[in-house]
Amino acid sequence: MCSAGPGRGRVCPHQGAFLLDNVLRRWLQPPQKILQGFVEFGDTVIDLGCGPGFFTIPLARLVGPRGTVVAVDLQAPMLDRVRRKAGRHDLADRIRCHRCSSDRIGLNVAADFILAWYMVHETPRPAAYFREVRTLMKSDGRLMVVEPKMHVTRSAFTALEDAADTAGLIRLAPFGGLASRGMILSRD
Ligand SMILES: C[S@@+](CC[C@H](N)C(=O)[O-])C[C@H]1O[C@@H](n2cnc3c(N)ncnc32)[C@H](O)[C@@H]1O
């Protein structure tokens, strides 16, 4: 998907954003279909490592006019793309962009749903990252973590599962597909 970002702590460069939002990916990973069972009208959602907004825009449609999506990324050009798309799709009123640093999200939000798609392996310390993510979840909130098999081996994903356990998250179910390994988690 983004071939420039393998390995722990290596960030997928914004110059490769076109690889993350295109017709082929929409066919392989239809965002609305993937997310619709997890998000309701009026929800507060965080899209961690949102990149160019492949999931941000469908999430904004799913939360409706009373909901909010906070799009979080450490690269300003990725957030610029999200802002432009939000404007084009007339969804700017429900999408908030937040620039974070690599090891601190720095939000004060209680989320119903948090998406971390293809990004946790790019964070320098996943257990610490998950600890902060946990503080952003409502007590009945859900976290979806999905990682690319191309960059995250089975054993590396097991290490992420352990990091989630260490952070106090509860693993509810696996979640995946042909090219991905994932899990759904809760806070309590
Ligand atoms: C492979 S891209 C995935 C983007 C998007 N989630 C998607 O599936 O299209 C990873 C994104 O995570 C961002 N990222 C990497 N480390 C991050 C961190 N510690 N905090 C927030 N964003 C991060 C990168 O800047 C990049 O936009």
The ligand as an SDF file (V2000), in Angstrom:
LIG
                    3D

 27 29  0  0  0  0  0  0  0  0999 V2000
    0.6590    3.9810    5.9750 C   0  0  0  0  0  0  0  0  0  0  0  0
   -0.0690    5.5360    6.3270 S   0  0  0  0  0  0  0  0  0  0  0  0
   -1.7750    5.0710    6.6120 C   0  0  0  0  0  0  0  0  0  0  0  0
   -2.7200    6.2180    6.4750 C   0  0  0  0  0  0  0  0  0  0  0  0
   -4.1920    5.8830    6.6850 C   0  0  0  0  0  0  0  0  0  0  0  0
   -4.4490    5.3630    8.0010 N   0  0  0  0  0  0  0  0  0  0  0  0
   -4.6810    4.9310    5.6450 C   0  0  0  0  0  0  0  0  0  0  0  0
   -4.8880    3.7450    5.9410 O   0  0  0  0  0  0  0  0  0  0  0  0
   -4.8470    5.3770    4.5070 O   0  0  0  0  0  0  0  0  0  0  0  0
    0.4790    5.8910    7.9770 C   0  0  0  0  0  0  0  0  0  0  0  0
    0.1510    7.2780    8.4280 C   0  0  0  0  0  0  0  0  0  0  0  0
    0.4020    7.3660    9.8290 O   0  0  0  0  0  0  0  0  0  0  0  0
    1.0730    8.5600   10.1030 C   0  0  0  0  0  0  0  0  0  0  0  0
    1.8380    8.3590   11.3290 N   0  0  0  0  0  0  0  0  0  0  0  0
    2.9860    7.6750   11.4930 C   0  0  0  0  0  0  0  0  0  0  0  0
    3.3690    7.6890   12.7790 N   0  0  0  0  0  0  0  0  0  0  0  0
    2.4380    8.4180   13.4350 C   0  0  0  0  0  0  0  0  0  0  0  0
    2.2840    8.8050   14.7870 C   0  0  0  0  0  0  0  0  0  0  0  0
    3.1550    8.4460   15.7230 N   0  0  0  0  0  0  0  0  0  0  0  0
    1.2100    9.5520   15.1130 N   0  0  0  0  0  0  0  0  0  0  0  0
    0.3090    9.9160   14.1540 C   0  0  0  0  0  0  0  0  0  0  0  0
    0.4220    9.6020   12.8660 N   0  0  0  0  0  0  0  0  0  0  0  0
    1.4640    8.8500   12.5090 C   0  0  0  0  0  0  0  0  0  0  0  0
    1.9110    8.8480    8.8910 C   0  0  0  0  0  0  0  0  0  0  0  0
    2.2490   10.2100    8.7920 O   0  0  0  0  0  0  0  0  0  0  0  0
    0.9930    8.3710    7.7790 C   0  0  0  0  0  0  0  0  0  0  0  0
    0.1650    9.4060    7.3240 O   0  0  0  0  0  0  0  0  0  0  0  0
  1  2  1  0
  2  3  1  0
  2 10  1  0
  3  4  1  0
  4  5  1  0
  5  6  1  0
  5  7  1  0
  7  8  2  0
  7  9  1  0
 10 11  1  0
 11 12  1  0
 11 26  1  0
 12 13  1  0
 13 14  1  0
 13 24  1  0
 14 15  1  0
 14 23  1  0
 15 16  2  0
 16 17  1  0
 17 18  1  0
 17 23  2  0
 18 19  1  0
 18 20  2  0
 20 21  1  0
 21 22  2  0
 22 23  1  0
 24 25  1  0
 24 26  1  0
 26 27  1  0
M  CHG  2   2   1   9  -1
M  END
$$$$
